[in-house]
């Protein structure tokens, strides 16, 4: 089975509001694709030639454009970006917030099997087309809508608030103040990291540890159980592109070294939140299938947590990043606070998590998030992450979840 390499990619500025700019879906796709292909060194003329040889395909990650933009058939939509996409095999992949990772997985599979030598992955979501309450209802389709989201304002903050509740219940020795302070520290770190990232949505925002700790105030209102606004990821417009390829293509182009997509894990947990919680009774992990996806990625990569230099975690809420710390193996389950309090996961720590700012700081355009994470790992292991570069990063891991950790994807990227 062939290896899969990352040629390059790009993301849009997640601070932007495309509706206010008067720009549509084709505009964001065109900008992301132009920049992504340029970074990868692929021209539209070469794309046409590869298509004539049946060596290229496109993979689109998007969750719910049918609601946000009234547009479906998103694979074919790329033909509106440039005529070079005429005839190129292309389709949309959906797995809620893990839609981008589902597209990456499909693309890597096609390269490994020898079907294509170049696979272009684009993830995108335009979310600022509607008010926040309507958008929250749209996102509720990532849960079991009829039972967990219908006629409920902002269902996902409430669901991840329940994850915080269940974490405290499962680990009876976990002090509530210590847990909540750890969540506040996670939020503060991600906002601070975002200030180093020129494409992060919150790079101009301010968040102090005291503000994140003081929940239920006018400036930091509660949004779901114990969770406040500071614990939430952002509503974001954005797109990200990565270009994957085979070793055959690298040799043809005379490219000596590119990062390798070294391992992956993909597991699906019960969709209903209450079933997830019931199922974890016999596991030390609050999210056992998330842990399983991470272990699968380590196993396929032939690496352990000791080898990983940088992590991108799915912090849709601080409670999800907290659970990710033990899933990664950075702390024992129930003692994740130790990785926070010790500084282990800080930007200057031994195992930095979300140097990009994560979903809380960088932004969370749902269908783009998995692709953006992979792009950031590519930047880290090639030394091109700028002000948020982790020193001498050789191996990176990402965890991208859909729904309430229903779909779980983990990928490992290594320097060539």
N, C-alpha and C positions, 0 to 999 in steps of 0.2 A: 504494500500500500504506500502511495506516494506521500511525501512530506508537504506541508502547506506553509507558505511564507507570506509575510505581510510586506507589500511594496510601499505603502504609504496611505495617506488619507487626509481628511480635513473635517472641521466642524464649523458651523456658523457661530456667530456671536450670540450667545444665549440670552443676552440682555435685551435683544431687539423685540419689538412688537410689530409683526409683519402686517397685521390688519391696519394699525395706525399709519404704517408706511404706504398703505394702499397697494400692497403686493400680495400675490396669491400663491397657491401651492406650486405652480410651475416655476415661479420666481425663486422660491427657496430651494427647490430641487436643482434648478439650473446653477445657482450660485454654489451650492454644496458640491455638485458633480464637477463643475469646472475646476474648483479648487482641489478637490480630492484627486481627480485624474492628473492634474498638474503636479501635485505632490508625489504621486506615484510614478511620474514620468511616462504616462500613457496619453497619447493624443487622440482626438476623435478620428483622425485619419487611420491611425493604427487600430483603433476599435473597429472601424469598418473592415479593415483587412482581416483581423482576427475573426470577425463574424463570418466573413466569406469562407474562412477555413473551419468554421464551426468549433471555435476554440474559446469562446467567451460567453458568459451568461451574467444576468443581473438578479439580485435578490433584494427585495424591499421589505423592511421592517416597519410596521405601522399598526397601532392598536385599533383606533376607532375614528378614522377620518370620515366615515359615513355620517357620524354625528357632528363632529366639529366643523367639517368643511363640505358636507353633503356630497362627498366624492368617494367612489369605490373604484374597482378595477385598477389598482394602483401600480401593478407591474407594467401594464400597457401605457400608463401615464408618462413613463419615461420617454416615449416617442415624441412627446410634446417638448421635451428638453432639448433634443438635438436629433437631426435625421440619422445620425450614426447609430441610434438605437433601433432603427427600423430593422425588423427581422431578428434582433437579439432575443434569445429566450429570457423571459423575465416574469417573475411572479411575486406576489405579496405573501408575507409570513406573519402570523399573528399569534401572540402568546401573552396578551396583556402587557405589563411593563417589561416583560422579557421578549417582546417581539423582535427587537434588534438582534438578540442572541439566537433566536430561532432562525433568523435569516443568515447569520454567521454560520450556524451549524449546517444548514442546507448547503451553503457555499463551500465549506471545507469538505463536505462529503463528496461533492461533485469533482473537486480537485483530487482527492484521495483515490477516487474510483477511476480516474483517468478520462472522465467525460469532457472536462474543460481544463485549460491551462491558466485562464484568467477569470476570476470571479469578482464582480463589483458588488459591494454591499452598501446600501443606503438605508439609514433609519431616519424617520422624521415624524414630527407631530406639530400641528398648529393648534394651540390650546387657548389662545387669547381671543378667540372668535366669539365667545359667549361669556356671560357673567359667571362668577365663581360657583354659585349654587347649581346652575345648570351643568357646568363642567363637572362638579362633584357627582351629579347624578349620572352623567355619561361614564365617568370612571367606575361607578358602581357596577358596571357590566363586567368588570374584572373579578368580581365576587359572584356568588350565586344570587343573581339580581333579585329574583322574586322573594327570597328568604332573607337576604342580608343587606339589601340596598334600596329596594323600591320604597318610595315615600319616606325615605330617611335623608335628612339633610347631611351632607358631607359624610357619607358612610365610611370611607377609608380611614380618616382620623379616628373614628370611633372603633373600627376594627383593630387598628394598631394600638389604640389605647387599651383595648382588651388584651393585646399581647403583653403590654406592660403589666396589667393586672395578673395575667397568668404566669408571667415570669416571677413575680413576687409570691404567688401562691405555690408554684412548683418548688422554688428554692426557699424553703421556710426559714433558713438561716440568713437569708439576704435581708439586710436592714433597708427599710423603705427609703430613708433619707440618703443612704449611701447610693442606692440604685438611682434615685432621681437626680442626685448630684452628678453621677456618672453620665446620665443622659444629657444633662446641661453641659458638661465638659465636652461631650461628643459634638453637640451643636456648635459650641464656641470654637472648637478646633476646625470644624468644616468651614465656618464663616471666615476664620483667619486664613485658612489655606486658600480660599477663593480669592482673597486679595492679591495673591501672587499670580493668579491665572487671568490673562488678558481677555479671555473669552467667557469668563464666569458671569453668571447672571447677577450675583450679589457682590461683585468685586468692589463696589462703591458703598456697600451697606456697612452698618456697625452692629456688632453683637458682643456684649460683655458677658462674662461668666455670671455676674450678679443679675443681669437682665434675664439670662436663660434660666437661672435658678428661681427667679421670682415669677411664678406662673399665676395666672388668674388675675392679672392686672390689665389696665386699659391698653398698655403697650405690648402686653404678652398674654392675650386672652386664652383661656382654655378652649380647645377645639374637639377633644375626644377623651373623656375620662381624665386621667392624670396628665395627658399631653397638652401642650400649649403651642402657639404659633411658632415658637422657636424650635420645636421638635419636628417641624414639618418640612418636607421638600417643597420645591417651588412649582408654580404653574408656569410653564415655559413653552415658548416657540423655538424650535430648533431642528437642525438636521446634522447628521454626521455620515461620512463616507469612509470606508476602508476598502482597499484593493488587495485581494489575495491572489497568489499565483503558485504554480508548480516549479520544481527545480528545473524542469525542461525549459520553461520560459526564462528563468534567471540565466541559464547558460546561453540561450540564444541572444539575450541582451548583453551578455558579458558583465553581469552584475555579480560581484564576488560574495557579498554577504548581506542578508536581510534577516530580520527577526523571524523566528519560527513559531507557529501556533502549535505548541508542544503537547498540550493535553486538554481534555474537556470532560465535563460531567453534566449529565442532564437527567433529572429526576422530577417526577410529578407527585405531589402529596394530595390527600383528599381535598376537595374544593371547599367544602364548608369549614369555616374556622373552628366550630365546635368539634367537628370530627378530627381535625388536626390535633386539637388539644387532648381529646380522648385517646388518640393513638400514641401520644408521646409518653403515656404513663409508665411504660416499661423501658423508656430510654432516658439516659442522663441529659439528652439534648431537648430543648424546647421545640426545635424544628429538626427532627431527625432526618427527614429527606433532604433538607438543605445540607446538612453535614454529609450525607451520603454522596451528593453531587460533588462536593469539594473533595472527598476522599477519592472518588472516581477520577477527578482531574489530576490529583496528585499521582495516583497509580498509573494513569496513562502517560503522564509526563516523566515518570521515574524520579520524582522529587518529593520532598517533604516540606513542611512548614519552615524548617530550618534553612532551606535553600532560597526561599522567597524573600526578595528585598523590598517589594512594594505591593500594596494591595489596593484594589478599588472595590468598595463594598456598597451594596444597595441600601443606602440610607434614605429610603422614602420617608421614614420616620426614625428618630433616634432609637426607638425600641427595636427596629429591625437591624440597625448597625450593631447594637449591643449584642443581639443574638448571633450576628455574623462572626463576632470575635471568637467565640468558642467553635463555631462551625469551621472557621479557618484553622483552628488549632492554636490560636494565640493566647488562649486562657482555658482553664477547665470550665465546663458548664456549671453555671451558678456562681462563678468567680470572675466573670468578665470584667468587673470593676477594677480588678488588679491590673489589667492591660491598660486601662484608662488612667488610673491614679499613678502608676509608675512612670508614665510618659512613654511607654513602649510604642504606642501607635501614633504619637505626635509626629509632626513633620521632622523634628530633629531626633526622633526616637529610632530604635533599632529596627522596628517594623512599621514604617509609616502607612497609615490607612487614609485613603482619599486625599492625597496631596493636591489633587485637582480641585478640591472643594466638595466633591461628591454631589449627590442629588440635592442636598440642602444648600450647598454653596454654589456649585457650578450650574445647577438647574436640572430639571427632569422633564424634557420633552419625551413623553412616554415611549413612543416607538423608536426614538433615537438613542435612548440611554445605553443599551447594551453595546451599540456600535461606538458610541463615545467612549465608553470604558475601554474597549479594545484599542481604540486609537490612542488613548492616554497611556496604556501599557506600552504600545509601540513607541510613543515619544520617550517614555522613561528608559526603556532598554537601549534606545539609540542615542540617548543623551541629548534629546531635543525638546525637553519639557520646560526650558527657560527658567524662570524664577521659581518654579515649583519642581525643579529637577531633584530627584533623590540621588545622592552621590553614589556612583558606581553601581547602578541598578542593573543586574544581569537577568533576573527572573522576576516576573510579575504575575499576580493572580487577580482575577476579577470574579465577583459574585453578583449575578443579575437575577432578580426574582420577579415573578408575575403574580398578581393578586396578593393574597395573604401568604406569601411563600408557597404558592400552589405549584407554579412552574419554577424550577430551580436550575440555573445554568452557571457553571463555573468554567473558566478558561485559564490556561497558563501560557504566557508568552515569554520566550527566552531569546536573549541576544544570540546572534549567529556565532 
